[in-house]
Amino acid sequence: QVQLVESGGGLVQPGGSLRLSCAASRIIFSTYHMGWYRQAPGKQRDLVARITTTGRTNYEESVKGRFTISRDNAKNTVYLQMNSLKPEDTAVYYCSVQAPFSRDPDYWGQGTQVTVSS
């Protein structure tokens, strides 16, 4: 069974930064697209950022220029660097794994809470 372990969430003031990490095991990491989604209370889970097996990235419009997704295939880890955080970024953030031929993510992490508040 694929395992995804997220870390790095927490409480931060507006304008601050956090870096989320997601370590994957029991998969050939380099052959999967990786993503970060978030879900705020009462809302659906939405894509924040995605990185393909070739390193191509795409971002949700509201985080462009503030968030950066990256991957380290040697460490089986994907990262989300979040800068200039805003209260509306508050949500549970989920790591995802998606095979290139899949329409939707195949596996999810357990989620990590990010709270942006003064």
Long-range contacts (C-beta under 8 A, 24 or more apart in sequence): 1-26, 2-26, 2-27, 2-97, 2-106, 2-107, 4-95, 4-96, 4-97, 4-107, 4-108, 4-109, 4-110, 5-109, 5-110, 6-93, 6-94, 6-95, 6-109, 6-110, 6-111, 6-112, 7-112, 8-112, 9-93, 9-112, 9-113, 9-114, 10-113, 10-114, 10-115, 11-115, 11-116, 11-117, 12-85, 12-114, 12-115, 12-116, 13-116, 13-117, 13-118, 14-85, 14-86, 14-87, 14-116, 14-117, 14-118, 15-84, 15-85, 16-85, 16-116, 17-81, 17-82, 17-83, 17-84, 17-85, 18-82, 18-85, 18-114, 19-79, 19-80, 19-81, 19-82, 20-79, 20-80, 20-82, 20-93, 20-95, 20-112, 20-114, 21-77, 21-78, 21-79, 22-77, 22-78, 22-79, 22-95, 22-109, 23-75, 23-76, 23-77, 24-76, 24-77, 24-78, 24-95, 24-97, 25-76, 27-76, 27-97, 27-107, 29-71, 29-73, 29-76, 30-73, 31-99, 31-100, 32-97, 32-98, 32-99, 32-100, 32-106, 33-97, 33-98, 33-99, 33-100, 34-69, 34-71, 34-78, 34-95, 34-96, 34-97, 34-98, 35-69, 35-95, 35-96, 35-97, 35-98, 35-105, 36-69, 36-78, 36-80, 36-93, 36-94, 36-95, 36-96, 37-93, 37-94, 37-96, 37-105, 38-89, 38-91, 38-92, 38-93, 38-94, 38-114, 39-91, 39-92, 39-94, 39-111, 40-90, 40-91, 40-92, 43-91, 45-94, 48-80, 48-93, 49-80, 51-78, 52-100, 53-100, 62-88, 63-89, 82-114, 85-114, 85-116, 86-116, 87-116, 87-117, 88-116, 89-114, 89-116, 90-114, 90-115, 90-116, 90-117
